[in-house]
């Protein structure tokens, strides 16, 4: 579930391999941000509901 959501959001936001090649630090920051948001989504659906 986490992996699928991270991939979907990354694709929607344009966080892809070309960004990774162009600016690795920006890519890492974007992926970390997406992972944090997805973790919150999953926690809200599974734990807090």
Secondary structure, DSSP 8 states (H G I E B T S, - for coil): -HHHHHHHHHHHHT--HHHHHH-HHHHHHHHHHHHHHHHHHHHHHHT--
